[in-house]
């Protein structure tokens, strides 16, 4: 019984860390291309800052075979793309308005944000 309680507490701690305490990998893009790895349930980097004054190309390389990882959605930009497994899928964005554009898989388990300044 004690083992079950300890496992339950460990699971609760993991959930709290994942949803509230986890700090994603961040990058400030100085050029117009960013490589984003899709692996082990996360986008890396998952927080990307770009300039509104120039176009940017997001290059997703999917290394995760999970069905959830095969689609990338950027709802605020009306983008939905299938990601190639072990290949690069490019999404070029131009004329971005300042603000934050969240991106995620169709189930919102993989999550990231594109910050345009």
C-alpha positions in Angstrom: 0.0 0.0 0.0 2.9 2.4 0.8 4.4 1.7 -2.6 1.2 2.7 -4.4 1.0 6.0 -2.4 4.6 6.8 -3.2 4.0 6.1 -6.9 0.9 8.3 -6.8 2.9 11.2 -5.3 5.7 10.8 -7.8 3.1 10.9 -10.6 1.5 14.0 -9.2 5.0 15.7 -8.9 5.8 14.8 -12.5 2.5 16.3 -13.7 3.1 19.5 -11.7 6.6 19.8 -13.1 5.5 19.1 -16.7 2.6 21.6 -16.8 3.7 24.4 -14.4 7.4 24.2 -13.6 9.0 23.0 -16.9 11.0 25.8 -18.6 11.2 25.1 -22.4 14.3 25.5 -24.5 14.4 29.1 -25.9 16.1 30.6 -28.9 16.3 34.1 -30.3 16.6 33.7 -34.1 19.3 36.0 -35.5 19.0 34.7 -39.0 15.9 33.6 -41.0 16.0 29.9 -40.3 15.3 27.9 -37.1 15.7 24.1 -36.8 13.2 22.5 -34.4 13.6 18.9 -33.4 10.5 16.9 -32.7 11.5 14.2 -30.3 10.5 12.5 -27.0 7.3 14.5 -26.7 8.7 18.0 -27.1 9.7 20.6 -29.6 13.3 21.7 -29.1 13.5 24.6 -29.0 9.9 25.2 -28.1 10.1 29.0 -27.5 11.4 30.9 -30.5 11.8 34.7 -30.8 11.9 36.2 -34.3 11.8 39.7 -35.8 8.6 41.0 -37.4 10.7 42.8 -40.0 12.0 39.7 -41.8 10.6 36.4 -43.0 11.5 33.2 -41.1 11.7 29.6 -42.1 10.9 27.0 -39.4 12.5 23.7 -40.2 10.9 20.8 -38.3 12.9 17.5 -38.1 10.6 14.8 -36.7 12.5 12.0 -34.9 9.5 10.8 -32.9 7.4 8.0 -34.4 4.4 8.9 -32.2 1.2 9.6 -34.4 0.7 12.8 -32.4 4.0 14.2 -33.6 3.2 14.0 -37.3 1.1 17.2 -37.5 2.0 20.7 -36.6 -0.7 23.3 -36.1 -0.2 27.1 -35.8 -3.9 28.1 -35.4 -3.4 31.9 -35.3 -1.7 31.7 -38.7 -4.1 29.0 -40.1 -1.3 26.6 -40.7 -1.5 22.8 -40.6 1.3 20.7 -41.9 2.3 17.0 -41.9 5.8 16.4 -40.7 8.0 13.9 -42.5 9.5 11.2 -40.3 13.3 11.5 -40.2 13.1 14.4 -42.7 12.8 18.1 -42.7 9.5 19.9 -43.2 9.9 23.7 -43.9 7.3 26.3 -43.1 8.2 29.8 -44.3 6.4 32.7 -42.6 6.5 36.3 -43.9 4.8 39.5 -42.8 4.3 38.2 -39.2 2.4 40.5 -36.9 3.9 41.2 -33.5 2.7 38.9 -30.7 2.8 35.3 -29.8 1.7 32.4 -32.1 1.4 29.1 -30.3 2.1 25.9 -32.2 1.3 22.4 -31.2 0.3 18.9 -32.4 -3.3 18.0 -33.0 -3.8 16.8 -29.3 -1.8 19.8 -27.9 0.7 17.4 -26.1 3.7 18.8 -28.0 3.6 22.6 -27.5 5.7 25.6 -28.5 5.4 29.4 -29.0 6.7 31.7 -31.7 7.3 35.2 -30.3 7.4 37.9 -32.9 8.9 41.2 -31.7 
